Amino acid sequence: MFLRATSPEVFRAKKCNSSYLYTMIPKKLQDKLEARKVENTFRQLSKPHQLVDFASNDYLGFSLSKEIFDLTHHYLEEAFIFQNGSSGSRLLTGNHQLYTNVEDLICDTHHCQSTLIFNSGYDANLGFFSCVPQRGDVILYDELIHASIRDGVTMSHAKAYKFKHNDLDDLKHKYHFQQEKRAENSEVYIVTESVFSMDGDTPDLKAIANFCTENKLYLVVDEAHAVGVFGEKGVGLVDSLGINAAVFARLITFGKAMGCHGAAILGNPQLTEYLINFSRPFIYTTALPPHSLMTIKAAYKTLQHTHNIENLFENIDFFKEQVEEHQLKDHFIESASAIQCCIISGNERVKKIAKRLEEHGFNVKPIVSPTVPKGQERLRFCIHAYNSEDDILKVVSLLATFIE
């Protein structure tokens, strides 16, 4: 029996088998939730707090920048735009002129031919991988690639195989093995990240790019954690390494170092046309509102003159110095990025140490299995331009004490 939607009071009054109907879910789902609790992998939304931030992706502090906030407002008023929403998808009514302006700015900044803005990095990866690789094609992806790419790959009709993390030899081996079996007209896509979100490390992008060029393979690089951090004015690693021409598609996001929202896929004009025609997350999603687009523009403008990137790398260096001084280096994955990961095996143990850091005023997130493989649980320290040396010193000192 189904009840018509009504007020919470009426719901509370109606019972079914001694349980409130509006709280019931299928038993199979209940069992999965209970299993998560037993395994200590149950996820919950965090509450607002005033802890010292070593957890967010806001590496430059742009999400709290009054300068960017005011500049966004100025851009909107200057263009006489007083519009809260976009009113529809870009193919219907939401393709505001601001889209063209911002996409041109992205092309100029990242030295690419064409770009297409998506509502989020997840949407962009899902939109790309679900429609670009075709039936019979082969996708070779790094085993630690982001979940959004894995989900997109799962939705495609291509055959997908993982290679060992940052291991070019294993990539070559997997490619040559598949080369013997794949159809003559099939394409091969090589997928990696420039900075891995759960390890903070970087592959040898130049070597991978050379391999792809030599064998006429399509290289796709997710630059979510590199844009705004690496390269001159935060252009990312692909651009700063000069391998733009060897990369078929780049994903960049604005919700991390850029401090706002949205994402974009960078490539050639034909790729953009194809995505507009076949990428379902793009086609059937309400477009970003003007305010979001102007925030992206303001963030790029601020990148041109800010010293936040320099401050960030000074803090990264200081954090690594403290890790070495406190004899913790063997616990950490080698990384030159803002993501510094301390391996602490076991969900219960890593959560316990994170909780103790929280009790001392520091927000450091535990990354537990199944997000990472069992035995590879970790504390993920995100370093920011605004972290003080005193806070860095204190959090590393506490970590050393709690690990002992």
N, C-alpha and C positions, 0 to 999 in steps of 0.2 A: 504494500500500500504506500502511495506517495502523497505527501502533504504539500499543499500549495504554499509557496513562499510567503511568510508572514512575519510578524514581529517576534523578537527574541522571547518575549514573555509567553506567547502562545506556544513557541517551540518548547520552552521549559515545562509547560503544562502537559505536553503530550509525550507519552513514554511508549517504548516498544521493548518488550522483554527486559524491563527494569533499567533500560539504558535510554538516555536522551537520543532521539533519532538524529538530531543534527550533529552529534559527535561520533556517529558510527561510521566506520570504514570497513572494507572487506577484511576478513580474518587474515588472509595472506599478507595484506599490507601491515596489519597490526604485528604479525609475527616478524616481519622484516625490521620494523621499528624496534621491537623488543630485542632482536638479535644485535642490532647496533648498540643498544644500551649495555647488553651483556659483554660485548667485545670492546666497550669503551670507545666507540667510534661515532657515537650519537652527536649530530650537529645541532647547534642552537644559535639563534641570532644574538649577537653581542649587544650590550646596552651602552648608551652614551656614557662617557667617562672623561676624566681629566688626567689620564695617565700620560707619561712621556712617550711619544710616538716612535716606536721602532717596528711598526707593523704595516703602515699604509704604503701604497704605491705612489704617494704624493712626494716624489723625491726632491723636487725643487721648491715645494711649498706653494705652488701656483694655485692650488684649490682654495687657499685662504688669502690670496693676494688682493688687496683693496685696489691696487693699480689696475689689475686685469678686470676687476668688477666695474670700476669707474670707466675704463676704456670701452668695455662692452656697451655700457649705457650710452656713452658718447657716440659710438658708431651707429647705434639704433636711432638715436635722436637726429643725428646728422643726415640719415637717410629717410627721416620722417616715417620710421617704422614703429607702430604701436600695436603690435600683434602678438598675442600670447601663444597661439598654436599654429600649426602649418596647414590644418584643415583637410589633409588627405595624403595619400602616397605621392611620390614624385611623379609617377606616371599619370596621376589624376590632377590634383590641384595644389600639391605641396612643393612643386619645383620652383621655389622662390629664386629671384635673381641673385640673392646672396650665395646660393649654392655655387653658381658659376664663379663668383668672385673668390670664394674660399678655395674651390678646387683649382683655380688658376694659381692662387698663392701657394698651395701645396706642391703643384708641379714645379713652380719656380724655385721653391725652397729645396726640394728633394731631387731636382734635376731629372724629372721623368716626363714622358710624353703625355700621359693622361692619368687621371685619377677619378675614383668614384667613392663618394662618402656613404658610409653605412651607419646605422644607429648605434652599433657597438662592435667591439672586436669579435665577440661571439657570433653576432649576425654576419659579420664579414667572412669569417672562416667557414661558417656553415654555408653561407651563400656561394662562396667560391668552390669549395670542395664537393658540394653536392651536385654541381652542374658542369664544372669544367672538365675534369677527367671523365672519359667516356667508357662505355662497355668495351672490354678488351684492353684498355690502357692499364698501365702499371704505376702504382704509387709506392715509392720507397721513402719511409719517414723515420726520423730519429725516434728511438724507443721512448724518449722522455718528452715528446711533443705535447703541446697543450691539449686539454680535453676538448676544446672547441674544434680543433682540427680533427681529432679522432672522431668526433660526432659527425663532422662533415664528410670525412672519408667513408664512414659507415653508411651514409646516405647515398654515396655515389655508386655507380655500377662497375667501377674499376676494381682490379685486384690490388690489394694493399699488403705490403710486407714491411716490417720494421727492421732497422739495422741498429747495431750497438751504439750507445750514446757517444757522439762526437768521434766515431771511429771510421775514418775514411777507408781504411783497408776492408772493413766489413761491408761498408757501402759498396765498394767496387766488387767485392765477392758476390754480394746479393744481386747486383746489377748483371754481372756476367752470367750468373746462374739463371736469372729470368730471361736474359737475352736469348738463351738457347730454346726457350719454351714459348715465348710470346709471339703473337701474330705479326705478320710482316708490316702491316699498316698501323700498328698500335704505337702509342706514345708513352714515354716514361717521365714521370714527375718526381723530382727529388725535393723533399720537404724538411726544413730545419728551422731553428730559431737563431737569431743573432745573439740574444741573451736569454738563457732558459730560466723560466719563472720559479722553478722549485730548486734549482742549483745555483743560479747566478753566473754560470760559466758560459763560455763562448766557443763555438767550433772554429776550425780553420776554414773560414769562409772563402778565402782566396783559392785554397786548394780545391774545395768543393766546386767553386765557380769554374775553375780551369777544367776539372773533370767533366762537368756538365757541358761546357763549350766544346771540348774535344769530341764528345759523344753525341752532341746535338740533343741534350736532355733539357727538360723544362724545370728550372730551379725556382722554388717558391720559398721565401724567407719571411718569417714572422718577426717583425721588429718592435713588438709591443713594449719591451722593456729597454730598448736602446734609444728610441727617439726621445729627444729632449735631454739625453744624458751623454751620448757619445758623438764624436765628430764636432766640427766647427758649428757653433750655434745649435748644437743638438740635432743635427741632420740624421744621425743614426750611423750604424757601422757599414751598411752596404754602400752608402754614398761616400763615407770617409775613406773606405778601402778602394774606391774607384772601380767597383765591380757592377755598376748599374746595368751595363749592357748585357751582362751574363745572367741577370736575374729576370725571369719571366714575370713574376708577380711579387710585390712586397706588401705586407700588411702592416699598417701603422695604426696606433690607437692614441686617443686623446685623453683617456681617463686615468693615465698614470702620471708620468712626469709633466705632461701638459696641463694637468689639473682640471680638465673639463669633461667632456663627454663626446662619444662618437668614435668612428674609425674610418679608415679609407684603404682601398686597394689601389696600388700604383702599378701601372703597366703601360701597354701601348693602346692606341685608340680602338683597335679591333677588340681587344679584351674588354674594354669598358662597354662597347656596344653589345658584346655577347652577354655580359653580366646584366645589363639593363633588360635584355630580352629573355634571359633564362634563369636568373638567380631569384628564386622564390622569396627568400628573406628580404631582398631588396624590393621586389615587385609589390609584395602584399603587406608592407609595413608603412605606417604613417610616418611621413618625413619629419626630420628634426625641426623644431621651431626656430624662428629667426634668432632668438636670444642664444641658443646653443651654437649656431653658426658664427655669430659675432664673438662669442667667447673663445672659440677656436682661433679666430683671426686675432683677437687681442693677445692670446697666449703666444702665438707666433711672433707678433710684434714685440712682446716683452722679451722673448728669447734673444732678440737682436742686440740687446744692451745690458742684460742682467749679468751679475757676477755669481748667480746662484749655482751655475754648473761648476765653477772653480771652487766655491765653498763646499759643494757636495763631494768633490774628489779629495779635498783636504780632509774632510771628515771620514771618507772611506779609508784613506791612508792612515789616519790616526786610529781608527777602529782596528785595523789590521796590525798596527804596531802594538796596541794594547793586548790583542789576542796572543801575539808572540811573547810579549813580556810576561803574561800570565800563564804561559806554557800550555796554551789551548790550541795551537796551530794544527795538531794532529786530528782534532775533532772537527775542523772546518774544511769544507770543500773549497778548493782554490778558485777564487773569483776576483776579477778586477771591477766588477759592477757594484751597484748599490745593494744588491742582494747577497748577504753573507749568511751561509747556512752552517749550523752546528749540529752534527749528527749525534743524536741521543736515542739509542735503540729502545723500542717499546713504547706503545701508546700511553700506558699509565705513567711511565717515568717522565717522558717528555712533557706530558700535561702537568705533572706535579711541579716540575721545575718552572714551567711557564706561569703557573699559579703563584709560586713563591716570588717570582720577579714582579708579578702584578701586585702582590701585597706590599712590595717595596716601591710601587709607583711607576712601573715600566710595562708598557704594552708590547709584548713580544709573542707572536703567534706560534703555537705548536702545529706542525704539519704531520698528520698521522696517517697511517695506512687506513683505508685503501688509496688515499690520494697519492701517497708514495709507497713503494714496495715495503713489505714487512722487513724490519731490521734497518731500514733507511729513514726512520722517523727523525724529525729534526726540529730545532728552533730556527725560524726564519727571521733574521734581523734585516730590516730594511733601513738603510742609512739615508738621512735627509740633509739637505743644505742647512736646515735650521736646528739640527741637533747640536747641543753645546758639547765642548770637550769634557766638561765635568760630568754630563749625563753619560757620555760614552765610557768614560773611565769607571763610573759607578756601576753601569750595567755589566760591563765585562768582568769587573771585580766580583760582583755578586754571582755571575755565571760560574766563575772559577770555584767559588766557595760551594755552590750548590752541586756542581758536578762531582766534587770530591766527596 
